[in-house]
Amino acid sequence: MKLKDILPVEKEAVYGNDEIEISGISYDSRKTVKGDLFFALPGHMTDGKKYIMDALAKGAAAVVSDSYDENVPAAQIITGDIFHYMSLFSAKFYGYPDREMKIAGITGTNGKTTVTYMLEGILKSVNKPCGVIGTVNYRYAGKVFGADNTTPQSADLYRMMREMSDSGVRHLAMEVSSHSLSLGRVYGIDFDVAAFTNLTRDHLDFHKDFESYFEAKSMLFKGLGKGTKRTEKYAIINADDLYGIKLSESGIGAEIKLYSAENKEADFKAENVSVESSGTSFNAVYENQKEKVSIKHIGLHNVYNALAALGCAVSLGVSFEDAVKGLNGSPQAPGRLERIGGGGSDFETVVDYAHTDDALKNVLSALKNLKHNRLITVFGCGGDRDRTKRPLMGKTAVEMSDFVFITSDNPRTEDPKRIILDIEVGVQRTGKKNYKVAEDRETAIKEAVTMASKGDILLIAGKGHETYQIIGTEKLHFSDIEVAGKYILLKEKQKNDSRRIGQKEFEF
């Protein structure tokens, strides 16, 4: 396609030949190929303008930037908001695939991943192929791709949506992060349904204050009804969250459906909630209909996730009865209260992605309600991220656990010792001494497995499904599931060996 034929707005500042052929879009000079339009995106750590010449050397046909450079020997498009422009250009380049699908966007601090897995399960159960864009991976039409970001850049989003639509996928469940909303990654996407899970402390290193964080989340809902689709738009909102109430009163141009486990006036309600070690059950109520929900997911927070998924499914045209049937068969999201098997262990081990104080509180609350002896927790906090949540997580961990191992998560370029000191500030305010610092994460997991005995529950929190640890700028392979499983099996082997030879059990 010629550049002039795919320019998305009428008054772009175009310098140079707009008759050139454009065959692709790139924003990473290392991945640029011949015929690409290269977007020189500004970034937190670097600036895409530094790599324009590299992209041209790779064959880029033209460049989009926020300022003109007379030394660039190629056509240039100059725009004030390059992220918004990339979304608009990508939409037109890929033929507006969002208009060919029904799209549910799920946002909020916690629960997004679980809601998308539940919604995917419901839609599959009624033979509606569903694509998923989220934290764990991007998947559609039998293909699975690794996820670098919860919500990818707009060029990647539109490319995947085009592939989905061409493969016959007509529904998409997308996790929409506050970063993606602030940076324009989903700008212009015509969502049919938007769901709000909750808002708790996170990402304040990026948003600076809670109100800005809320405003970023609100952008998803303010955009409902502004696209070209002439179908009904829906906002599914948690009525038991203070910011959910604030959002519902903010003048959204869509039909609002509230969900609640407390408010009898909500559209989707949960009654008679029962949480067991095998899962959670409750009566789901909607428009004088009542259906029994029985899911494998543990905890009250998963009741809210289930209600959000039901709200999305019904808004997408699935009957309430069928939605509940599909929900009851939906899988758990990887790394979300995921049990780790291993030999004949007489204690329970679970991993969870909880990396905020509220998420950690929800998970620990769910586990404390199960029959157990002691609750042992391993957790850390990420480096180069919101420092304000670290003491809060420390306080939550020691107050709700019998013993805590404080360790590293993804320290990135921060000193792990400094991160742990931030966590300890919150611990010390409680006056509790039920913790130990083990900076090396594998050592912390090993010691926690060693400590755990019959009837205990061991929670390893923070990384969940992740199979890496970022130390400095290096991404190293590391899986909580693999490491814990290794030491659980080793502990069982040593127990069995000790019993066989008549010796006391020993530690590894």
Sequence and secondary structure as in RCSB ss.txt:
>XXXX:A:sequence
MKLKDILPVEKEAVYGNDEIEISGISYDSRKTVKGDLFFALPGHMTDGKKYIMDALAKGAAAVVSDSYDENVPAA
QIITGDIFHYMSLFSAKFYGYPDREMKIAGITGTNGKTTVTYMLEGILKSVNKPCGVIGTVNYRYAGKVFGADNT
TPQSADLYRMMREMSDSGVRHLAMEVSSHSLSLGRVYGIDFDVAAFTNLTRDHLDFHKDFESYFEAKSMLFKGLG
KGTKRTEKYAIINADDLYGIKLSESGIGAEIKLYSAENKEADFKAENVSVESSGTSFNAVYENQKEKVSIKHIGL
HNVYNALAALGCAVSLGVSFEDAVKGLNGSPQAPGRLERIGGGGSDFETVVDYAHTDDALKNVLSALKNLKHNRL
ITVFGCGGDRDRTKRPLMGKTAVEMSDFVFITSDNPRTEDPKRIILDIEVGVQRTGKKNYKVAEDRETAIKEAVT
MASKGDILLIAGKGHETYQIIGTEKLHFSDIEVAGKYILLKEKQKNDSRRIGQKEFEF
>XXXX:A:secstr
 BGGGS SSTT EEES TTSB  EEES GGG  TTEEEE  B SS BGGGGHHHHHHTT  EEEESS  TT  SE
EEE S HHHHHHHHHHHHTT GGGGSEEEEEESSS HHHHHHHHHHHHHHTT  EEEESSSEEEETTEEEE SSS
S  HHHHHHHHHHHHHTT  EEEEE  HHHHHTTTTTT   SEEEE    S  HHHHSSHHHHHHHHHHHHHTTT
 SS  S  EEEEETTSHHHHHHHTS  SSEEEEEESS TTSSEEEEEEEEETTEEEEEEEETTEEEEEEES  SH
HHHHHHHHHHHHHHHTT  HHHHHHHHHT    TTSSEE   TT SSEEEEE   SHHHHHHHHHHHHTS  S E
EEEE   TTS STHHHHHHHHHHHH SEEEE  S  BTS HHHHHHHHHHHHHHHT   EEE  SHHHHHHHHHH
H  TT EEEEES TT  EEEETTEEEE  HHHHHHHHHHHHHHHHHHHHHHT      
